[in-house]
Amino acid sequence: MLDGATINVDGNIDKSDTTVGSDSEVFTRRIQLQNSIINVLSGNTVKAHLNSTELTSINPNLTVPVGLDVSASGNSKNNTTTAINVQNGATITVDRTDSGNGGVGAYVNYGKVHNEGKIEVEKTTPNDHAVGIYATNGTEVNNDTTGTVKVGGKDSIGILGLSYRIDSKNNVVYEKFGTTGTTKPALISDKIGLVDVKNSGKITLDGDNSLGIYAKNNSLDAAGTNADYLRDSITYTNAANDGEITMTGKNAIGMIVEGGIATNDTKGKITISGQEGVAMYGTAITGAGMAGHTPGKIHSELNNKGTIDLADTTTSTPIIGMFTNDADTDILTSGTINVGKKSYGIYGAFKQGRDVKWVQ
């Protein structure tokens, strides 16, 4: 196990290559990293096109192909010492070559992901439930202006941001690593439990039920001895698009936020061409940690400052620009919503006193 390392990938890595002593074999099967920075340099490719047998041979606990992954450790004093950086001209390509859930392009737990290159997942033999970039516990995601994230398969996600990681038993895991804070404000100052996703590049998904950016505050069951890990404000979960999100599958969503703020910024463009799709979707979330709070949930906010393009609706269920099923979620737009025939610009639950604003 290497801790505190900086790894520059300056050659192609193929995780299916078992040639003893090769760069691919050593990197894939002999090195484990934590609290480390992985840089994929321009001109190089990390390839994880793997079947179930190959996954088991790499790690018996590995259930899906993963391009690159790294987590913080007890030596991580902040989220700057753990990262995956993909330079312009570099590529991560991930594909499951047999049946099963799709793969993950890049995963970081309490660190940073900076993509200037290409991350492509399940584009060769598409499997469902794939993720391009998976970020947990204060990991900052920046899909930069030259960065592209392309994900295939149904029920897939371009960029997923969660307050905390989820273990194999579907339990939320509250971690502070090597940060020294002992109070909730101190942990927040160290960015523990925050969601911070920004897209300035291009995110493209073609599968049904897929999500372009999914930001979720999954901290709300934090109670008792874990109470300091509760993030009980929408300001702790943020997703912003200043690039392009293109969704072509049925019932797809460009940006979805649960208990946070989703912003389609001034340069942002979300295109929904699949039927029954939604450009921006916000909803409320609650949990055991919200007991005694008024209200006992965290709502969301949707803010469109850019452009939303909606295709014509040809079925009984409309394509929608901005949607909420929560009457306490605010919807604001100072941008443009181009609405196709029989589609809806803004739609959802509403009660008097809540905000649906066109800002001049």
ABEGO torsion letter per residue (X at the ends): XBBGBBBBBABBBBAABABBGBAAAAAAAABBBBGBBBBBBBGBBBBBBBBAAAAAAABAABABBBABBBBBBAABABAAABBBBBBBGBBBBBBBABBEBBBBABBBBGBBBBBABBBBBGAABBBBGBBABBBBGGBBBBBBAABBBBBBEBGBBABBBBABBBBAAGBBBBBAEABABABAAAAAAAGBGBBBBBBABBBBBABBGBBABBBBBAAAABBEAAAAABBABAAABBBBBABBBBBABBGBBABBBBGBBBBBBAABBBBBABBGBBABBBBBBBBAAABGBOBABBBBBBBBABBBBBBBBABABBBBABBBABAABBBBBABBBBBBBGBBABBEBBBBGBBBBBBX
